[in-house]
Amino acid sequence: MGRINELADRYVDEWARLNPVGATFVGVGGHDDQLGDLSPDGFAAQAELTRRTLTALDASEPDTEAERTAREAMQERLGLELARYEAGETASELNVIASGLHELRQVFDLMPTEGTEAVGNIAARLGQFAGALDAYKTTLRTAAGAGHVSSRAQIVEVAKQCDIWTDPDGDNFFHSLVERLSADPALAAELRRGAAAATAATAEFGHFLRDELAPLGRARQAAGRDRYELASQYFLGARVDLEETYAWGFEELARLEAEMRAVAAEIVGPGATIDAAVTALDADPARRIQGKEAFQDWMQALADKAIAELHGTHFDIPEQVRRIECCLAPTSDGGIYYTGPSEDFSRPGRMWWAVPQGITEFSTWREVTTVFHEGVPGHHLQVAQTQVRADLLNRWQRLLCWTSGHGEGWALYSERLMDELGYLADPGDKLGMLDGQAFRAARVIVDIGMHLELEIPRDNPFGFHPGERWNPELGWEFMRAHCRVPDENLRFELNRYLGWPGQAPSYKVGERIWLQARAEAQARKGADFDLKEFHRAALDLGSIGLDPLRAALARI
């Protein structure tokens, strides 16, 4: 084993010890009874590990091309993680989708629930929950005292999530969790006490957010250029020209909507509007499913079918990756997401759907492309097959290296690829894919526009408020005009953009860079270019930043 890989393996071990919740997320065992230190000292310890590792990487020379790629990937990711910490971003991060609070709650979704040891680990973590939140409060207070704090509006939205999670008539998360567990009387009593304490601590954290942190929060929700540039680079693993990307967003959305109108004509007839086609598809009984459980079964069947048909034809899917679980999340915020398998694959990769309260009917034409995005050839193939490649990738690359632009860009590219491969020949399914693509293109415009408070182009193709400056109200108006998403889902989405600058564009911009990388490979190889081989070589590099990805592909 070369020096770079030794450093990577040591980093994973130390990181898991400092971050037991993260260890559970990536499937590293041995820490499932701990929640870790969310105090300022805990964040500082993780930053010091990153700093030491970067120093060691800078002093080490790679022995092979694979180690060279691994070193570049680690330097890029760890360097940006340290930059975010030193800029005050890491400790102060609090939004409707990403924070210490969310990590503490979500870790229970991934914990094993069968057997005395597994249930005991859940009880132990429930017992530590209140203390972990107290430590996290100290971190947020300290960050706010140094001038690093989320917007007031975002803090209030997270407080509302605390309300829903703890409401007996809402998610009632912790009590619902322990009710599903089997345990002897003594352990069952400990679980109930832990659930009550965690529920009370979460409710109290909501009060802390409203009463103490929100008054300290920023009045403006825009991140500003300096914060946004760092966030964009972190989520993409690449530097992009933000103004050029913003202008491209308008062009791309206009292109997609023109294509959608053409598909709408196939569905309803010449001259039909997109909305007319959507109405027709929603009214088609063959495209509707009643009940969350029936929809879960539909997702599972489609995901299994995609794996079976793509393996051996367009991809060589490792045996461990030919299993995915489609799950209903225990919360109701409307998110759809993927979680990877454990290191030993005892926990499979999972596709999750947090169905909003009151939603009991589902349109399949909208979600065929979602299954491809979250499953195969999207996240599940990308993430789970990386775990298998121990012969090519070190442990850090397999478990900890995640770049949103690479991962979400690949998943969005996978949707388009499935259209190229003939899996979206049905016009309704094709419209669903294009609608999702347009949704992501609109996010590029709104996210960059709102956070940089840019002027809306006077010649924009939609005639939308020409010459005005973006703000959250215009963001909501634009998204509603260009996205066919229920208001409750769309409101969550807009809150997510406002609190997590730079992440939402990483899907469409990431796809753009993936397509550019493929075009560059085709130009280099000419007649020798093979699409299956390109995909294999690219995915075998792991989830690296998009600038390191292009550099590594150029050397293959």
N, C-alpha and C positions, 0 to 999 in steps of 0.2 A: 504494500500500500504506500502510495506517495505521500509526501508531506502535506499537500493540499487536502487530500482526503482524510488524513489523520486529524488535521485541524477541524475539518467539517464534522467528523464523528464526535470529537470532543465537545464541539460547540453544541451539538444536539443534546448530549448528555447533560451539560451544565444548564442549557436553556430549559430542558424539561424539569430539572430540579427547581429552577427559579419560577417556572410557569406551569404548574401542574394542571391548570385548566386547559391551557394550550396543548399540553401533552395528551390530554384526553381527546381533544379535537382532532389531532393528527394521528391518534392511535398508538401512542407510546405508553406501554403499561408501567405499573409500579407507582403511580402517583394519584390514583383515582379516589383516594380518601382525603385529599388535601385541596384547598382552594388557593393557597399561595398568599403572597404579600402584595396587596394593592395600595400600600402606603407610599409616600414619596421615596422612602428608602428602597422599597421593592422595585419601583420603576428605575431608580438610579442604579441598582445592582444589575438589572438587565442591560442598561446602557453601557455599563462598565464592561460587561462580558462582550458586547458588540465592539467596543473600542479596542479591547485587547486582541480580539480575533482579527480585526482589520489590520492592526499593527503587525501581527504575525503573518497575515497573508501578504502584506506589502514586502516582507522580508523573505518570502519563499518563492522559489522558482518552480514552475510546473515541470513534471517529468514527461508528460504525454500531451497530445492534443486534447484529450478528454479532460485532463486536469487543468489545462489552460482555459477551457470553456468554463469549468467549475469555478476557477479562481475569478474570472471576469464576472460570472454571475453573482458570486458571494460579495465581491467588492461593490458591485452596483447596488444590490439589495441592502446589504448591511450599511453601506455608506449613506443611503437615503434614510434608512431607519434611524441612524444616529443623527442625521441632519434634522429629521422631524422632532426627535427628542430634544435636541439642543435649541430648536426654535419654539419649544413649548407646546408643540402640537400633540404629542403622544399622551402626556399626562392629563391634558385638558380636554381630550376628545370626548364629546358627549353629544350624540344625536340619536335619531329615532331608530337607527339600525346598528350603530357601532359605538360601544363604550364598555368600560369595565362591568357595568351593571348588566348589559346584554350578554357578555361572555359568561358571567356567573349564572344567569338564568338558563342560557341555552345549553350549557354543559350537561345539564340533566337530561336533555333530549337524547344524548349520545351514550349515556352510561348503560351498561348491561343491567338487566332487571331480574335475572334468574339466578337463584342460589343465594345462600346465606352471606357469602363474602360480597357479592355484588350489591345486595340490599343493604348490607352493613356499610359499604362505601357511600351509598346515597344518604344513609342516616348520618354518617360522619360529616359529610359536606353540608347537609341541612343544618347541623349543629354549629358549623363554622360560618354560616351565611351572614348572620348579623354582624359578626366581628369583621368579616371581609368588607361589608358595606361601610362600616364605621371607618375602616382604614381608607377606603376609597373616597369617603367624604373629606378626609384630611387632605388627600391628594388634590381634589378639586378645589378646596379652599386655598391651598398653597399656590396652585396654578393661578387661580383668580387674583390672589394677592400680588402675583408677578405680572399681571396684565393679560393672562391667557385664559379666556373663558368663552364658552359658546354663546350664541345669540340668545336673548331672552325668550324669543318665540320658540326656539328649539328646546330649551330647557323645560318650558311649560308642556311641550308635546311629549317629552319623555316622562314627565310627571303623570300625564294622562295614561301612558302605558302602564305605569305602576298601578294606577287605579284599576285598569282592566284586568291585569294579572292577578290582583288580589280580591276582586269583586266576586262574592259568592254567586252572583247572577251573570258574571262575565267568564273569564278564563279560569278563575279560581285555581291557578296553576299548581301551587305546591300541595294543596289538599287533594286535588285530582290526581296528582302524581302518586302520592302514597296510597291512595285508595286502590290503585291498580297493582300494588305489590303484595306478594305473599311472604309472611314472616311469622315467627313464633311470637307469643304474646308480649314478651319483654321487648323484642326488637320492634314490634308493631307500635308499642307505646312510645318508644324512642322516636320512631318515624313521625307519629302524630305530633309529638312535642316539637320536633324539628320543623315540621310543616307550619305549625302555628307560629313558631319564632321567625321563620323565614318570611311568612306572610306579613307579620307585624313589622319586620325590618324593612320589607319592600314598601309597604304603605308609608312607613315613617320616612323612608328615603324620598318618596314622592313629596311629602311635606317639606323636607329639607330643600328639594329642588325649587318648589314654589316660593317658600318663605325666605330662604337664605341665599340660594345661588341665583335665582332668576333676577332679583333686584341688582345683582352685580353683572348680569349678562349684557352683551352688546345690544344696543338698540337696532343697529343695522345688521341685516343677515348676510350681506355681500362679504365675501372673504377678502377682496382686494387683490391686486396683482401679485404682490410678493408671496402671500400665502397660497394663492392659486397656482402660481408657477411651480412651487415646490410640490403641491398636491398632485398636479397634473403629471409631473415627471415621476413621482412615486407610483401612481396608479398605472401609468403606461410602461414604465421602464424605458422611456424614450423622451427626448426633448422635441417638442413640436412648436411650430409657429402658431400661436393661439389665434391671432387675427385671421390667418389663412385658413385655419381649421374651422373657425366660426363661419367664414364665408362659404367654405365647402359644405358645411352643414345645410345651409339654405339650398345650395345646388342639389345636394343628395336627396333632401326631402322632396324637392320639386320633381326630381327624376323618378323617385319611388311612387309618388302620388300619380304621376302620369301612367306608370305601369299598372298601378292599382285600378285606374279607370279603364284600362284596356281589359283587365281580367274581369272587372265588374260587368263589362259588355258581354263577356262570355256567359256570365251567370244569369243576368236579367234581360239582356238584349241591347242593341245599339243605342248609344246615347245615355245609358243608365249611369246614375251617379254611384259613387262608392257607398254612400249611405243606403241607397236602394238595394244594393247587393248584400250589404250587411243585414238589412231587415229581412231579406229573403232567406238568407242562411240561418238567421236566428229563428225564423219561423218554421224551418224544416225539421220535422220530428226526428228524422234519421240522424240529425246532427246535434241532438240534445240528449243529455243524460240527467236523470233525476237522482239526487242523493249523493252525498260525499263519498260513501263507501263504493257505490257503483262507479263513480268517476275514478276513484283510486284503482279499481280493478281494470278499467279501460286504459289508464296510463300504464299499468303494469304489463298488460298484454301487448300494447304497442311498443314499449321499451324492449320487451323480450323478443318481439318479432324483428326489430331493427338489429339487435345483436346477432340473432341467428342468420339473418340474410346478409349482413355486411361482413361477417367473419369469413375469411377465406376468399372473398371476392375483392373488396376494395380496401380491407384492412386485415391484418393478421392479429386477432384479438386474443391475448393470453387467456388461458383457462380460468385463472382467478378473477378475471374481469368480466366473464360471461354471466355474471349475476349482479343484478341491481334490485334494490327494494324501493318501491314507490310508497311514500308514507304521507299521512295527514299529520301536520304539525299540531302540537297541543296548544298553540296560540292562534290568534285570529287577526293578525295585522295585514294579511293579504300577500305576504312575501312568498316567492317561489325560489328555492335554492337547493344546492347540492352539498352533501357532506361526503368526504372521501372515506375509504375503508380504513380499518386499523392496520397497523404495520404487519400483522400476521394474517390479515384478511378474515379473522374470526367475525369481525363486524364488516358487513359489505358496504359498498358505496350506496348512498341513499338519495333519492329525489324527494324533496319535501314541499308540501303546499300548506301554507297557513291560511285556511279559508276564512274570509271575513264572516262575522256573525250575521246570520240571516240569509246567507247565500246557500241555496240548495239545488240550483239548476245550473248546468254547465254546457257551454257550446264547444263541441269537439273541434269544429273547423278552426277555432282560434288557437287550440292547444296542441295540435299535431306537431307543429314546429317547436313548441316548448319542450315536448318530450325528447325531440332530437337534440335540442340545446342542452338540456340537463343530463340526458342519458348518453347514448351512442349515436353519432360520433362526437358528441360534445363533451361536457365536463367529465362524464364517467370514464369514457375512453381515455381522455387526456390525463386525468388525475390518477385513476386506478392503475393504468398501465405504467405510469411513472414509478409507482410503488414497486412494480414487479422488476424493474430494470436495475437490480443490484449489481449486475455485471458491468453496467455502463455508467451508473450515477452513484455518487456518494450519498450518505444518509441525509445530509442537509438538503441536497437536491431533491431527494425522493419525498421528504416529509415536510420541510419547512419553506422551501422556495415557492412562493406564489406571487405572481404579478397579475393584477386585474386585467391589464390590457392584453397580456398574453392569453390568460385563461378565458376571459369573457370575449375577447376578440376571436379566439379559436371557436368558442361555442357559437357565436353569431356567424362566423365563416362556415361552420358545420351546417347551419340551417340552409345557407345558400348552396352549399355542396350537395345537400340532399335533394335540392331542386335540380341541380345539374345531373344527378344520378337517377332522376325520374321518380323520386318518392313523393313529389308534390304535384303530380300530373292532374289531380283533381283541382278544378278551379277554386273551390272553396278553401281547400288546404293551402293552395298557392296564395290566395288573398290573405289568409291568416299569417303566413310567413312575411308577406310584404307589409302587412299592417304592423307586425312586430318590428320589422326593419325601420319603417317610418317612425314608429314610436322612439326607437333609439336615435334616429337622426334628429328628431325634434329635441331630444335631450341634449345633444351636442350644442344646438343653438341656445337653448334656454339656460343650460348650466354655465357655459362660458359667458353668455350675455348678462345674466343676472349677477354673477360673482365679480365680473369686471365692470359692470354697469355700463356696457357698451351702448352705442347708438344703434338703433334698428336701421338697417340700410334703407335709404330712401327709395331704392329701386328693387326692394325685395320682391320675389315672385308672387307673394301672397297678398301684397298691398296691406300688410299688417302694421299699423301705427308707424308709418315711415317717419324717421327722424327723431322719434322719442327714445328715451333711455329705459333700459330694462329695469324692472322691479318685480317683486313676487306676484303682484296682482296681474301684471302683463304676462308673466310666466304661466300663471294659471289659465288665463284667457287663451294663450297660444296653444298650450297642451290640450285643452278641451276642444279647441277647433281642429286639431290635427291628430287626435288619438281617440280610438274607440275603446276606452277603458272606463268601467264604472266609476262614478265620482268618489266613492269611498276608497277605492284602490288608487285613483289618481291623486287624491289629497295626500295619501301616505307617500306616494312617489315624489310629489313636489316637496314635501317636508324633508324627504331623504336627500334630495338634491341640495336644498338650502343648508342642510347640516353636514353634508359630506362632500365638500367641493372637489371636483375633478374626477370623482368615481364614475358617475353616470356616463360621461362621454367615452370612457375607456372601452365600452362595448363596441361602438361603431368605429371609433378611431382605431381601436385594436384590430378590428376586422379589416379596415383599410390598409393597415400596415402588413397584416397577414397576406392580403391579396397582392400588395406590392412585392413582398418577399417571394411569393410564388411566381410572379411575373419576372422578377430578376433571375430566379433559378431557371425558368424556361428560356430566358435570353442567353444565359451562360451555357446551358446544355444543349440547346437547339433540338435536333431530332432525337437526341438521347434522353430527353426529359421524360420521366415516368411519374405520373401523379401519385400512384401508390407509394413509390419509393420516396418521393418528396415528403409525403405525410409521415412515413416511417422515420426518415432521418430527422425531420423537424421535431416530432414528438419525443424522439429518443434523446433530445437535448434537455428535456425537463421543462418546467415552467419558469423560464428566465425572462428578464427584461427584454423588451422588443428591440432596443438597440443592440444588446449582446446577441440576441437571436439572429439578427441580420448579419452581424459580423461572423458568427459561427457558421451560418449557412453558406456564406461566401467562401469559407475555407473547405467546404465539403466537396 
